[in-house]
Amino acid sequence: MSDKMYKIEIITRRESFEDLKAALNAVGVQGMTVYKVEGCGAQSGYVTTYRGVKREVQLLPKIKVDVYVSEIPYEDVLEAARKALFTGDVGDGKVFVTEVCDALRVRTGERGVDAFRGPGDV
């Protein structure tokens, strides 16, 4: 068991979410926080027409998934995300890893890696 904790932020296309969720579950990730976000990168948007007026859309719909791990090696999560999201096209996504210095489970007062464990974990 590791005494280090990591936050993994995954930003990708919304239509890739189910594949990503299945891949994360397969490596043991049970909890995640999912946000609907908008952003731009190399894709640089697209042009649409609204009521006869051309409009450039630079922010594209994405999802951001936050996962926190301590007992699962973060490298396993990175590889699972890469395999699930890779198409070879611009916009596959980005993954960021940050070391977490502390955590608190409000209900019990548990700190650090103990705050990550579920009720049945030893």
N, CA, C and O atoms as a MOPAC input file, in Angstrom:
PM7 MOZYME 1SCF
protein

 N      0.85100 1    -1.18700 1     0.00000 1
 C      0.00000 1     0.00000 1     0.00000 1
 C      0.88800 1     1.23900 1     0.00000 1
 O      1.87300 1     1.31200 1     0.73400 1
 N      0.53200 1     2.19100 1    -0.81800 1
 C      1.29300 1     3.42700 1    -0.92800 1
 C      0.78700 1     4.44900 1     0.08200 1
 O     -0.40000 1     4.48500 1     0.40600 1
 N      1.70400 1     5.27900 1     0.57500 1
 C      1.27000 1     6.36900 1     1.44600 1
 C      1.13900 1     7.66300 1     0.65500 1
 O      0.87000 1     8.72000 1     1.22500 1
 N      1.32900 1     7.57800 1    -0.66200 1
 C      1.15500 1     8.74500 1    -1.52200 1
 C     -0.24200 1     8.72400 1    -2.12600 1
 O     -0.82500 1     7.66800 1    -2.37300 1
 N     -0.76200 1     9.93700 1    -2.35600 1
 C     -2.08600 1    10.09400 1    -2.93200 1
 C     -1.95600 1    10.95800 1    -4.17900 1
 O     -1.14700 1    11.88400 1    -4.23000 1
 N     -2.77300 1    10.63700 1    -5.19000 1
 C     -2.69800 1    11.36400 1    -6.45100 1
 C     -4.08700 1    11.74800 1    -6.93900 1
 O     -5.05600 1    11.00500 1    -6.78100 1
 N     -4.15200 1    12.94000 1    -7.54000 1
 C     -5.35400 1    13.37500 1    -8.24400 1
 C     -5.04100 1    13.25600 1    -9.72600 1
 O     -4.02600 1    13.76900 1   -10.19600 1
 N     -5.91100 1    12.58200 1   -10.45600 1
 C     -5.74600 1    12.41800 1   -11.89800 1
 C     -6.91800 1    13.11900 1   -12.56700 1
 O     -8.07600 1    12.76900 1   -12.33500 1
 N     -6.61200 1    14.11100 1   -13.40000 1
 C     -7.62600 1    14.86700 1   -14.13000 1
 C     -7.57300 1    14.44800 1   -15.58900 1
 O     -6.52400 1    14.52700 1   -16.23000 1
 N     -8.70800 1    14.00300 1   -16.11000 1
 C     -8.80000 1    13.54600 1   -17.49400 1
 C     -9.79500 1    14.44500 1   -18.20300 1
 O    -10.93800 1    14.58200 1   -17.76500 1
 N     -9.36400 1    15.06000 1   -19.30300 1
 C    -10.24200 1    15.90900 1   -20.10300 1
 C    -10.31200 1    15.29100 1   -21.49700 1
 O     -9.28600 1    15.06400 1   -22.13800 1
 N    -11.53200 1    15.02200 1   -21.95600 1
 C    -11.69000 1    14.35200 1   -23.24700 1
 C    -13.07000 1    14.63200 1   -23.83500 1
 O    -13.85900 1    15.39100 1   -23.27100 1
 N    -13.34600 1    14.00800 1   -24.97800 1
 C    -14.65100 1    14.14600 1   -25.62600 1
 C    -15.74800 1    13.51500 1   -24.75900 1
 O    -15.51700 1    12.51100 1   -24.08400 1
 N    -16.92700 1    14.10700 1   -24.78700 1
 C    -18.04100 1    13.57100 1   -23.99400 1
 C    -18.43200 1    12.17500 1   -24.45400 1
 O    -18.79200 1    11.33400 1   -23.63000 1
 N    -18.36800 1    11.91600 1   -25.74800 1
 C    -18.79400 1    10.61100 1   -26.26800 1
 C    -17.84800 1     9.47700 1   -25.86800 1
 O    -18.16800 1     8.30600 1   -26.07400 1
 N    -16.69500 1     9.81000 1   -25.30300 1
 C    -15.73100 1     8.79500 1   -24.86600 1
 C    -15.93000 1     8.36600 1   -23.41200 1
 O    -15.21300 1     7.49300 1   -22.92100 1
 N    -16.88700 1     8.96700 1   -22.72800 1
 C    -17.01500 1     8.74400 1   -21.28900 1
 C    -17.26900 1     7.28800 1   -20.90900 1
 O    -16.61400 1     6.77800 1   -20.00000 1
 N    -18.18900 1     6.61200 1   -21.56800 1
 C    -18.52200 1     5.23400 1   -21.17600 1
 C    -17.31800 1     4.31900 1   -21.32400 1
 O    -17.09200 1     3.46500 1   -20.46600 1
 N    -16.53600 1     4.47200 1   -22.39100 1
 C    -15.31900 1     3.67000 1   -22.57200 1
 C    -14.31300 1     3.97800 1   -21.47200 1
 O    -13.67500 1     3.07100 1   -20.93700 1
 N    -14.17100 1     5.24900 1   -21.13400 1
 C    -13.24600 1     5.64900 1   -20.08000 1
 C    -13.68400 1     5.07200 1   -18.73900 1
 O    -12.86400 1     4.52200 1   -18.00500 1
 N    -14.96000 1     5.19200 1   -18.41600 1
 C    -15.47100 1     4.68400 1   -17.14900 1
 C    -15.21900 1     3.17800 1   -17.02600 1
 O    -14.79400 1     2.70900 1   -15.97000 1
 N    -15.47500 1     2.43000 1   -18.08000 1
 C    -15.24500 1     0.98400 1   -18.05800 1
 C    -13.76600 1     0.66400 1   -17.85900 1
 O    -13.42600 1    -0.25400 1   -17.11300 1
 N    -12.89400 1     1.40800 1   -18.51500 1
 C    -11.45300 1     1.17800 1   -18.38900 1
 C    -10.96700 1     1.49200 1   -16.97600 1
 O    -10.13600 1     0.76500 1   -16.43100 1
 N    -11.47600 1     2.56200 1   -16.38800 1
 C    -11.08100 1     2.91900 1   -15.02600 1
 C    -11.58900 1     1.88800 1   -14.02400 1
 O    -10.87000 1     1.51800 1   -13.09500 1
 N    -12.81900 1     1.42300 1   -14.20500 1
 C    -13.36000 1     0.38600 1   -13.32400 1
 C    -12.53100 1    -0.89900 1   -13.41900 1
 O    -12.33900 1    -1.59300 1   -12.42100 1
 N    -12.04100 1    -1.21200 1   -14.62200 1
 C    -11.25900 1    -2.43600 1   -14.83500 1
 C     -9.94100 1    -2.41900 1   -14.06300 1
 O     -9.44000 1    -3.48200 1   -13.69700 1
 N     -9.36600 1    -1.24100 1   -13.80400 1
 C     -8.11900 1    -1.17600 1   -13.02900 1
 C     -8.37800 1    -0.92100 1   -11.54700 1
 O     -7.43700 1    -0.74600 1   -10.77200 1
 N     -9.64900 1    -0.90000 1   -11.15200 1
 C     -9.97800 1    -0.79300 1    -9.73700 1
 C    -10.45600 1     0.55600 1    -9.25200 1
 O    -10.69800 1     0.72400 1    -8.05700 1
 N    -10.59800 1     1.52200 1   -10.14200 1
 C    -11.10400 1     2.84000 1    -9.74500 1
 C    -12.60900 1     2.71900 1    -9.52500 1
 O    -13.34300 1     2.31600 1   -10.42700 1
 N    -13.06000 1     3.06600 1    -8.33200 1
 C    -14.47700 1     2.94500 1    -8.01700 1
 C    -15.19200 1     4.28100 1    -7.99200 1
 O    -16.38300 1     4.35000 1    -8.29300 1
 N    -14.49000 1     5.33700 1    -7.63900 1
 C    -15.13600 1     6.63500 1    -7.52900 1
 C    -14.53200 1     7.64100 1    -8.48200 1
 O    -13.34100 1     7.58600 1    -8.78700 1
 N    -15.34400 1     8.54500 1    -8.94400 1
 C    -14.87700 1     9.60900 1    -9.83100 1
 C    -15.85700 1    10.76400 1    -9.75200 1
 O    -17.01800 1    10.59100 1    -9.38200 1
 N    -15.37400 1    11.93400 1   -10.10200 1
 C    -16.22100 1    13.11100 1   -10.21700 1
 C    -16.18200 1    13.53400 1   -11.67500 1
 O    -15.10600 1    13.65400 1   -12.26200 1
 N    -17.35100 1    13.76100 1   -12.26300 1
 C    -17.44400 1    14.06400 1   -13.68900 1
 C    -18.07600 1    15.44700 1   -13.86600 1
 O    -19.11100 1    15.75500 1   -13.27600 1
 N    -17.43500 1    16.26000 1   -14.68300 1
 C    -17.90900 1    17.61100 1   -14.97600 1
 C    -18.16600 1    17.73600 1   -16.47100 1
 O    -17.43500 1    17.15700 1   -17.27600 1
 N    -19.18700 1    18.47800 1   -16.84600 1
 C    -19.36300 1    18.88500 1   -18.23700 1
 C    -18.66300 1    20.22200 1   -18.37100 1
 O    -19.00400 1    21.18300 1   -17.68100 1
 N    -17.67600 1    20.28500 1   -19.26700 1
 C    -16.88700 1    21.50200 1   -19.42900 1
 C    -16.80000 1    21.86800 1   -20.90600 1
 O    -17.21300 1    21.09900 1   -21.77400 1
 N    -16.26700 1    23.03200 1   -21.17400 1
 C    -15.97500 1    23.45800 1   -22.53800 1
 C    -14.52700 1    23.89400 1   -22.58800 1
 O    -13.99600 1    24.43300 1   -21.61600 1
 N    -13.89000 1    23.65900 1   -23.72200 1
 C    -12.49800 1    24.05400 1   -23.83300 1
 C    -12.03800 1    24.02800 1   -25.27300 1
 O    -12.76000 1    23.59800 1   -26.17300 1
 N    -10.82800 1    24.49700 1   -25.46800 1
 C    -10.25200 1    24.47300 1   -26.80900 1
 C     -8.77700 1    24.13800 1   -26.69800 1
 O     -8.14000 1    24.36800 1   -25.67000 1
 N     -8.26700 1    23.60700 1   -27.75000 1
 C     -6.85800 1    23.25500 1   -27.84600 1
 C     -6.50700 1    23.23700 1   -29.31600 1
 O     -6.81100 1    24.18300 1   -30.04400 1
 N     -5.88000 1    22.18600 1   -29.75000 1
 C     -5.46800 1    22.07500 1   -31.15100 1
 C     -6.65800 1    21.97700 1   -32.09300 1
 O     -6.52900 1    22.29000 1   -33.27700 1
 N     -7.82400 1    21.54600 1   -31.59100 1
 C     -9.00300 1    21.42900 1   -32.44600 1
 C     -9.47900 1    22.78900 1   -32.94700 1
 O     -9.99000 1    22.90000 1   -34.06200 1
 N     -9.31600 1    23.78500 1   -32.15300 1
 C     -9.62700 1    25.18700 1   -32.47300 1
 C    -11.04700 1    25.46700 1   -32.93300 1
 O    -11.27000 1    26.46600 1   -33.61600 1
 N    -12.00800 1    24.63800 1   -32.59400 1
 C    -13.40800 1    24.95400 1   -32.82500 1
 C    -13.92100 1    24.65300 1   -34.21400 1
 O    -13.30200 1    23.91700 1   -34.98300 1
 N    -15.08600 1    25.24900 1   -34.52300 1
 C    -15.74100 1    25.01600 1   -35.80000 1
 C    -16.65300 1    26.20000 1   -36.09500 1
 O    -16.88400 1    27.04400 1   -35.23000 1
 N    -17.17700 1    26.25800 1   -37.33400 1
 C    -18.08400 1    27.33100 1   -37.74100 1
 C    -19.48100 1    26.73100 1   -37.87200 1
 O    -19.65700 1    25.66200 1   -38.45500 1
 N    -20.47000 1    27.43400 1   -37.32100 1
 C    -21.85300 1    26.99600 1   -37.40100 1
 C    -22.71600 1    28.16300 1   -37.86500 1
 O    -22.27100 1    29.31100 1   -37.86600 1
 N    -23.92900 1    27.87200 1   -38.25200 1
 C    -24.86300 1    28.92500 1   -38.65200 1
 C    -26.04300 1    28.89900 1   -37.69900 1
 O    -26.66300 1    27.85600 1   -37.49200 1
 N    -26.35000 1    30.05500 1   -37.11800 1
 C    -27.47800 1    30.18800 1   -36.21000 1
 C    -28.36200 1    31.31300 1   -36.71600 1
 O    -27.94300 1    32.46900 1   -36.76200 1
 N    -29.57900 1    30.97500 1   -37.09300 1
 C    -30.53900 1    31.94400 1   -37.64600 1
 C    -29.94600 1    32.73500 1   -38.80500 1
 O    -30.11500 1    33.95000 1   -38.90500 1
 N    -29.25600 1    32.02100 1   -39.66800 1
 C    -28.70900 1    32.62800 1   -40.87100 1
 C    -27.40100 1    33.36600 1   -40.69400 1
 O    -26.86800 1    33.90800 1   -41.66100 1
 N    -26.87400 1    33.40200 1   -39.49000 1
 C    -25.63400 1    34.11200 1   -39.21700 1
 C    -24.54000 1    33.09200 1   -38.90400 1
 O    -24.70500 1    32.23000 1   -38.04100 1
 N    -23.41900 1    33.20600 1   -39.62200 1
 C    -22.29400 1    32.31800 1   -39.34400 1
 C    -21.64700 1    32.71900 1   -38.03600 1
 O    -21.44300 1    33.90100 1   -37.75500 1
 N    -21.33000 1    31.71600 1   -37.24700 1
 C    -20.74900 1    31.96100 1   -35.93900 1
 C    -19.62000 1    30.97000 1   -35.69900 1
 O    -19.77700 1    29.77100 1   -35.93200 1
 N    -18.49000 1    31.47100 1   -35.23500 1
 C    -17.36000 1    30.59700 1   -34.93900 1
 C    -17.43800 1    30.15800 1   -33.48400 1
 O    -17.49000 1    30.98400 1   -32.57300 1
 N    -17.44500 1    28.84500 1   -33.27900 1
 C    -17.48500 1    28.27600 1   -31.94200 1
 C    -16.07700 1    27.80700 1   -31.61600 1
 O    -15.54800 1    26.90500 1   -32.26500 1
 N    -15.47300 1    28.42200 1   -30.60800 1
 C    -14.10400 1    28.07100 1   -30.26300 1
 C    -14.01600 1    27.15300 1   -29.05300 1
 O    -13.00600 1    26.47600 1   -28.86300 1
 N    -15.04900 1    27.12200 1   -28.24100 1
 C    -15.05000 1    26.23500 1   -27.08400 1
 C    -15.89700 1    25.01200 1   -27.39900 1
 O    -17.07800 1    25.12300 1   -27.73000 1
 N    -15.27900 1    23.85300 1   -27.29200 1
 C    -15.95100 1    22.60800 1   -27.62600 1
 C    -16.40700 1    21.89300 1   -26.35800 1
 O    -15.74700 1    21.98600 1   -25.32300 1
 N    -17.53400 1    21.17700 1   -26.43100 1
 C    -18.00100 1    20.44100 1   -25.25800 1
 C    -17.04500 1    19.29000 1   -24.93600 1
 O    -16.65100 1    18.53400 1   -25.82400 1
 N    -16.68500 1    19.16900 1   -23.67900 1
 C    -15.78000 1    18.12200 1   -23.20100 1
 C    -16.30900 1    17.60400 1   -21.86900 1
 O    -17.27400 1    18.13700 1   -21.32100 1
 N    -15.66800 1    16.56800 1   -21.36000 1
 C    -15.89200 1    16.15800 1   -19.98700 1
 C    -14.56600 1    16.20400 1   -19.26300 1
 O    -13.50400 1    16.02700 1   -19.86200 1
 N    -14.64100 1    16.44000 1   -17.98000 1
 C    -13.47100 1    16.37600 1   -17.11600 1
 C    -13.79600 1    15.36100 1   -16.03300 1
 O    -14.81600 1    15.46500 1   -15.35100 1
 N    -12.92300 1    14.38700 1   -15.88700 1
 C    -13.10600 1    13.34300 1   -14.88600 1
 C    -11.96800 1    13.46200 1   -13.88000 1
 O    -10.79700 1    13.42100 1   -14.25500 1
 N    -12.31100 1    13.61000 1   -12.61000 1
 C    -11.32000 1    13.63200 1   -11.53500 1
 C    -11.36600 1    12.30400 1   -10.80200 1
 O    -12.43000 1    11.82900 1   -10.40700 1
 N    -10.19400 1    11.71500 1   -10.62800 1
 C    -10.04600 1    10.45200 1    -9.92500 1
 C     -8.94800 1    10.64400 1    -8.89400 1
 O     -7.92800 1    11.27200 1    -9.17800 1
 N     -9.15000 1    10.10900 1    -7.70500 1
 C     -8.13400 1    10.16000 1    -6.65000 1
 C     -7.72700 1     8.73000 1    -6.31800 1
 O     -8.58400 1     7.87400 1    -6.09300 1
 N     -6.41900 1     8.46900 1    -6.28500 1
 C     -5.93500 1     7.11900 1    -6.00400 1
 C     -4.80300 1     7.15300 1    -4.99000 1
 O     -4.07700 1     8.14000 1    -4.87700 1
 N     -4.66900 1     6.05200 1    -4.25300 1
 C     -3.50800 1     5.86100 1    -3.38400 1
 C     -3.02800 1     4.42000 1    -3.51400 1
 O     -1.82900 1     4.18100 1    -3.65300 1
 N     -3.93600 1     3.46900 1    -3.47100 1
 C     -3.54600 1     2.06400 1    -3.53600 1
 C     -3.39600 1     1.56300 1    -4.96100 1
 O     -2.67400 1     0.59400 1    -5.19700 1
 N     -4.05200 1     2.19000 1    -5.90300 1
 C     -3.91600 1     1.83900 1    -7.31900 1
 C     -2.78600 1     2.68900 1    -7.88300 1
 O     -2.82400 1     3.91100 1    -7.74100 1
 N     -1.77900 1     2.08900 1    -8.51700 1
 C     -0.70700 1     2.89900 1    -9.10900 1
 C     -1.27600 1     3.87100 1   -10.15600 1
 O     -2.03100 1     3.47400 1   -11.04300 1
 N     -0.90600 1     5.12500 1   -10.03500 1
 C     -1.45800 1     6.10900 1   -10.97600 1
 C     -1.06000 1     5.79600 1   -12.40900 1
 O     -1.77500 1     6.17600 1   -13.33600 1
 N      0.06400 1     5.11100 1   -12.61700 1
 C      0.48200 1     4.72600 1   -13.96500 1
 C     -0.54300 1     3.79000 1   -14.60800 1
 O     -0.75600 1     3.84200 1   -15.81900 1
 N     -1.18100 1     2.92700 1   -13.79300 1
 C     -2.21700 1     2.02900 1   -14.31500 1
 C     -3.42100 1     2.82500 1   -14.80500 1
 O     -4.03000 1     2.48800 1   -15.82000 1
 N     -3.75300 1     3.88000 1   -14.07800 1
 C     -4.88400 1     4.72800 1   -14.46900 1
 C     -4.54100 1     5.47700 1   -15.76600 1
 O     -5.38000 1     5.59200 1   -16.65900 1
 N     -3.31300 1     5.98000 1   -15.86200 1
 C     -2.89400 1     6.67400 1   -17.08000 1
 C     -2.97600 1     5.75500 1   -18.29500 1
 O     -3.49800 1     6.14200 1   -19.34100 1
 N     -2.46100 1     4.54600 1   -18.15300 1
 C     -2.47200 1     3.60600 1   -19.28000 1
 C     -3.89300 1     3.20000 1   -19.65500 1
 O     -4.20900 1     3.08800 1   -20.84000 1
 N     -4.74900 1     2.98000 1   -18.66700 1
 C     -6.14200 1     2.63800 1   -18.94900 1
 C     -6.84000 1     3.77300 1   -19.69400 1
 O     -7.58300 1     3.53200 1   -20.64600 1
 N     -6.60000 1     5.00700 1   -19.26000 1
 C     -7.20700 1     6.16700 1   -19.93300 1
 C     -6.68900 1     6.29300 1   -21.35300 1
 O     -7.46400 1     6.54300 1   -22.27600 1
 N     -5.38600 1     6.12300 1   -21.53900 1
 C     -4.80700 1     6.23700 1   -22.88300 1
 C     -5.42000 1     5.20700 1   -23.83200 1
 O     -5.79800 1     5.53900 1   -24.95600 1
 N     -5.51500 1     3.97400 1   -23.38000 1
 C     -6.08300 1     2.91700 1   -24.22700 1
 C     -7.54900 1     3.16800 1   -24.54100 1
 O     -7.99600 1     2.92400 1   -25.66200 1
 N     -8.29700 1     3.65100 1   -23.56500 1
 C     -9.73300 1     3.87900 1   -23.76000 1
 C    -10.01800 1     5.07300 1   -24.66100 1
 O    -11.00400 1     5.07100 1   -25.39800 1
 N     -9.16600 1     6.09100 1   -24.61100 1
 C     -9.46100 1     7.35400 1   -25.29800 1
 C     -8.77000 1     7.50800 1   -26.65100 1
 O     -9.17600 1     8.35300 1   -27.44900 1
 N     -7.75600 1     6.72600 1   -26.92100 1
 C     -6.95200 1     6.93100 1   -28.12200 1
 C     -7.72900 1     6.62700 1   -29.40100 1
 O     -8.26500 1     5.53300 1   -29.57600 1
 N     -7.77700 1     7.62200 1   -30.29000 1
 C     -8.29500 1     7.42200 1   -31.64900 1
 C     -7.24300 1     7.82500 1   -32.66700 1
 O     -7.32200 1     7.44200 1   -33.83400 1
 N     -6.25800 1     8.59600 1   -32.22700 1
 C     -5.25400 1     9.12200 1   -33.14500 1
 C     -5.63900 1    10.47100 1   -33.71500 1
 O     -4.86000 1    11.08100 1   -34.44700 1
 N     -6.83100 1    10.94400 1   -33.38900 1
 C     -7.31000 1    12.23100 1   -33.89200 1
 C     -7.04200 1    13.32800 1   -32.86600 1
 O     -6.91500 1    13.06500 1   -31.67000 1
 N     -6.96000 1    14.55700 1   -33.35700 1
 C     -6.85800 1    15.70800 1   -32.46700 1
 C     -8.09100 1    15.72600 1   -31.57700 1
 O     -9.20600 1    15.51600 1   -32.05400 1
 N     -7.89800 1    15.97500 1   -30.28800 1
 C     -9.02200 1    16.05200 1   -29.36900 1
 C     -9.22100 1    14.81000 1   -28.53000 1
 O    -10.20300 1    14.71400 1   -27.79500 1
 N     -8.29900 1    13.84600 1   -28.62500 1
 C     -8.42000 1    12.63900 1   -27.79200 1
 C     -8.41200 1    12.98800 1   -26.31400 1
 O     -9.07900 1    12.32300 1   -25.52200 1
 N     -7.67100 1    14.01600 1   -25.92800 1
 C     -7.71900 1    14.46800 1   -24.54900 1
 C     -6.36100 1    14.69700 1   -23.93100 1
 O     -5.31800 1    14.53300 1   -24.56300 1
 N     -6.41400 1    15.08100 1   -22.67500 1
 C     -5.21900 1    15.30800 1   -21.85800 1
 C     -5.47100 1    14.69300 1   -20.49300 1
 O     -6.60600 1    14.61500 1   -20.02300 1
 N     -4.37000 1    14.25300 1   -19.86000 1
 C     -4.44300 1    13.69900 1   -18.51200 1
 C     -3.36600 1    14.37900 1   -17.67900 1
 O     -2.21300 1    14.48000 1   -18.09800 1
 N     -3.75200 1    14.84200 1   -16.49600 1
 C     -2.82600 1    15.52400 1   -15.59200 1
 C     -2.79400 1    14.77600 1   -14.26900 1
 O     -3.83200 1    14.33200 1   -13.77500 1
 N     -1.60600 1    14.63600 1   -13.69500 1
 C     -1.44100 1    13.96100 1   -12.40900 1
 C     -0.82600 1    14.94700 1   -11.42500 1
 O      0.17800 1    15.59600 1   -11.71700 1
 N     -1.44500 1    15.04600 1   -10.25800 1
 C     -0.96400 1    15.93000 1    -9.20100 1
 C     -0.86300 1    15.12500 1    -7.91400 1
 O     -1.77100 1    14.36000 1    -7.58800 1
 N      0.22800 1    15.29100 1    -7.18400 1
 C      0.32700 1    14.63400 1    -5.88400 1
 C     -0.52600 1    15.41400 1    -4.88500 1
 O     -0.48900 1    16.64400 1    -4.84900 1
 N     -1.28900 1    14.69200 1    -4.08100 1
 C     -2.17000 1    15.27900 1    -3.07800 1
 C     -1.45300 1    15.22400 1    -1.73300 1
 O     -0.97700 1    14.16300 1    -1.32900 1
 N     -1.37400 1    16.34800 1    -1.04300 1
 C     -0.63100 1    16.37300 1     0.22200 1
 C     -1.45300 1    15.87400 1     1.40400 1
 O     -0.87800 1    15.40100 1     2.38400 1
 N     -2.78600 1    15.96400 1     1.34100 1
 C     -3.61000 1    15.47300 1     2.44100 1
 C     -5.04700 1    15.32600 1     1.95400 1
 O     -5.43000 1    15.88500 1     0.92600 1
 N     -5.82600 1    14.57200 1     2.70400 1
 C     -7.25100 1    14.40300 1     2.43800 1
 C     -7.96100 1    14.23700 1     3.77300 1
 O     -7.36300 1    13.79300 1     4.75200 1
 N     -9.23000 1    14.59400 1     3.80600 1
 C    -10.03000 1    14.49300 1     5.02300 1
 C    -11.39500 1    13.93000 1     4.67000 1
 O    -12.08100 1    14.46100 1     3.79700 1
 N    -11.79200 1    12.86000 1     5.34300 1
 C    -13.17100 1    12.37400 1     5.22800 1
 C    -13.95200 1    13.07300 1     6.32700 1
 O    -13.73500 1    12.80700 1     7.51000 1
 N    -14.84100 1    13.94700 1     5.95600 1
 C    -15.52800 1    14.81200 1     6.91000 1
 C    -16.32400 1    13.99300 1     7.93000 1
 O    -16.29700 1    14.30200 1     9.12100 1
 N    -17.02000 1    12.96900 1     7.48200 1
 C    -17.88800 1    12.19300 1     8.36700 1
 C    -17.13400 1    11.55100 1     9.52600 1
 O    -17.62400 1    11.54900 1    10.65600 1
 N    -15.93800 1    11.00200 1     9.25600 1
 C    -15.21600 1    10.23300 1    10.28100 1
 C    -13.98100 1    10.93600 1    10.82700 1
 O    -13.45700 1    10.55700 1    11.87400 1
 N    -13.52200 1    11.95100 1    10.12300 1
 C    -12.29800 1    12.62400 1    10.53100 1
 C    -11.03500 1    11.92700 1    10.06100 1
 O     -9.93200 1    12.36200 1    10.39100 1
 N    -11.17800 1    10.84100 1     9.29000 1
 C    -10.00100 1    10.12600 1     8.79400 1
 C     -9.19400 1    11.04700 1     7.88300 1
 O     -9.74800 1    11.86800 1     7.15200 1
 N     -7.87000 1    10.88900 1     7.94400 1
 C     -6.97600 1    11.74500 1     7.16700 1
 C     -6.08900 1    10.89300 1     6.26800 1
 O     -5.94500 1     9.68700 1     6.46900 1
 N     -5.50000 1    11.54700 1     5.27300 1
 C     -4.54200 1    10.89200 1     4.38900 1
 C     -5.16300 1     9.74400 1     3.62000 1
 O     -6.32300 1     9.81600 1     3.21400 1
 N     -4.37700 1     8.66600 1     3.41500 1
 C     -4.86400 1     7.53600 1     2.63600 1
 C     -6.05600 1     6.85700 1     3.30000 1
 O     -6.85200 1     6.21700 1     2.61200 1
 N     -6.20100 1     6.97800 1     4.61700 1
 C     -7.37100 1     6.39900 1     5.29100 1
 C     -8.66100 1     7.04300 1     4.81100 1
 O     -9.70700 1     6.39400 1     4.81200 1
 N     -8.61100 1     8.29100 1     4.40400 1
 C     -9.79100 1     8.97800 1     3.90000 1
 C    -10.20400 1     8.45600 1     2.53300 1
 O    -11.33700 1     8.68600 1     2.10900 1
 N     -9.31000 1     7.75700 1     1.82800 1
 C     -9.59000 1     7.22700 1     0.50100 1
 C    -10.31700 1     5.88000 1     0.56800 1
 O    -11.04300 1     5.52100 1    -0.36000 1
 N    -10.12900 1     5.15200 1     1.63500 1
 C    -10.65900 1     3.79500 1     1.72600 1
 C    -12.17900 1     3.80700 1     1.88600 1
 O    -12.75100 1     4.68200 1     2.53500 1
 N    -12.81300 1     2.80400 1     1.27100 1
 C    -14.23500 1     2.63800 1     1.41800 1
 C    -14.56400 1     2.01600 1     2.75600 1
 O    -13.65800 1     1.61100 1     3.48300 1
 N    -15.85100 1     1.92800 1     3.10400 1
 C    -16.24700 1     1.40800 1     4.41300 1
 C    -15.82500 1    -0.03900 1     4.64000 1
 O    -15.60700 1    -0.42900 1     5.78700 1
 N    -15.70000 1    -0.85300 1     3.58300 1
 C    -15.33600 1    -2.25200 1     3.74300 1
 C    -13.85500 1    -2.51600 1     3.58800 1
 O    -13.42600 1    -3.66000 1     3.74400 1
 N    -13.05000 1    -1.50000 1     3.28700 1
 C    -11.61600 1    -1.69500 1     3.06700 1
 C    -10.89300 1    -1.88200 1     4.38600 1
 O    -11.28300 1    -1.32100 1     5.41100 1
 N     -9.85000 1    -2.66500 1     4.34700 1
 C     -9.05300 1    -2.90600 1     5.55500 1
 C     -7.82900 1    -2.02500 1     5.55400 1
 O     -7.02900 1    -2.07900 1     6.48800 1

